[in-house]
Amino acid sequence: MEQKKQITVTSPLLPPLEEFIPYLQQIWDSKWITNNGHWHQQLEKALCEYLGVEYISVFTNGTLPLITALQALRIQGEVITTPYSFVATTHSIWWNDIRPVFADIDPRTGNLDPDRIEAAITPRTSAIMPVHVYGNPCDTERIQAIADKYGLKVIYDAAHAFGVRSNGESILKAGDISTLSFHATKTYNTIEGGALICHDAETKQRIDYLKNFGFADEVTIIGPGINAKMDEVRAAYGVLNLKHVDAAIEARRSVVRRYREALREVEGITFFDDMPGVRHNYSYFPIFVDAEKYGIARDELYARMKSRNVLGRRYFYPLISTLETYKGLPSAAPENLPVATRMAEQVICLPLHHALTEEDVKRTIEIIQDKR
Ligand SMILES: *Cc1c(COP(=O)(O)O)cnc(C)c1O
């Protein structure tokens, strides 16, 4: 049988090479290739404008800003977080020798359920690390109210939420710190990259020191920093790619519209709709397969897609709380996390990127519609 073209779950948004050459030429001419150069500064400025935030610090990936945020806020003890995320969320807590405490999620958004956060607070709790999963905004108001009531810091892992706005405001303004990932697989990429958003100049200064070994000047080292700087080549790539990201989001949006139209009538398949007042970035399109109603189990559908060269991803499965490192924690017990456990067993993220064709989307939909 003829093997059809492979449809991947994601595809990196690459700026046209001919547009990138002049940027490279400029960097080669200047011979300044890293250490807070022209493009690093330009990228921070451009991102502040695009995202509608005041203070941003660019990083070499999306995991180091999480680790650095916990350091900068001197978080210790316990941090309440979601098991329904990419592993980097919990790993960043673990790497700081802090105990992650898992709380269950809200089935309507996939995000931490504020009631469950409050129930998980102990005298050792010092922060909350929620994730705007799939770019769906968390209930930031209720989370802030809980944080204020108990004197906790809030660090949002906003890796999926590039450019997401709620009622016209960037959701990156919530909490004490938010972090972004610019990894190749994300809606906006700098190949590898990330950023940290904070809300005052003093914190930004501290973050900038910490991401550069703690150097304040040639002879002053303010503390045990790390090397998490972004180089000039990727910063320039980032400035250029920012000009293309809106078109990419628009293309993603029309794919999502087609998926929703076609799949709404399929019994046993559910998905998220746009949230009221939210400008989404369409970073993922998860569907949830109810094996009983749909008649086919999630893993069977996943395998059928794969056999026809359509690659979905079971994001987020397995649940972080089931991994060897974390499964012994009391909060990792499946009875504590029924909603997250069910979602992880039902989810498949469908192919979603700017370069999908009508034909690609049609082929993906037909596999899901065809239950024979
Ligand atoms: C991608 C991702 C990260 C890590 O980002 P990297 O840039 O790959 O280090 C962190 N958290 C979440 C939720 C992610 O999806």
The ligand as an SDF file (V2000), in Angstrom:
LIG
                    3D

 15 15  0  0  0  0  0  0  0  0999 V2000
    8.3090   23.3390   26.8010 C   0  0  0  0  0  0  0  0  0  0  0  0
    7.9480   23.4610   28.2330 C   0  0  0  0  0  0  0  0  0  0  0  0
    8.8900   23.8130   29.2360 C   0  0  0  0  0  0  0  0  0  0  0  0
   10.3630   23.8010   29.0090 C   0  0  0  0  0  0  0  0  0  0  0  0
   10.8190   24.5830   28.0450 O   0  0  0  0  0  0  0  0  0  0  0  0
   12.2240   24.2950   27.3210 P   0  0  0  0  0  0  0  0  0  0  0  0
   12.3860   25.5210   26.5110 O   0  0  0  0  0  0  0  0  0  0  0  0
   12.0400   23.0640   26.4830 O   0  0  0  0  0  0  0  0  0  0  0  0
   13.2690   24.1330   28.3570 O   0  0  0  0  0  0  0  0  0  0  0  0
    8.4350   24.0480   30.5160 C   0  0  0  0  0  0  0  0  0  0  0  0
    7.1370   23.9020   30.8450 N   0  0  0  0  0  0  0  0  0  0  0  0
    6.2180   23.5310   29.9350 C   0  0  0  0  0  0  0  0  0  0  0  0
    4.7980   23.4250   30.3740 C   0  0  0  0  0  0  0  0  0  0  0  0
    6.5850   23.2720   28.6080 C   0  0  0  0  0  0  0  0  0  0  0  0
    5.6660   22.8540   27.7260 O   0  0  0  0  0  0  0  0  0  0  0  0
  1  2  1  0
  2  3  1  0
  2 14  2  0
  3  4  1  0
  3 10  2  0
  4  5  1  0
  5  6  1  0
  6  7  2  0
  6  8  1  0
  6  9  1  0
 10 11  1  0
 11 12  2  0
 12 13  1  0
 12 14  1  0
 14 15  1  0
M  END
$$$$
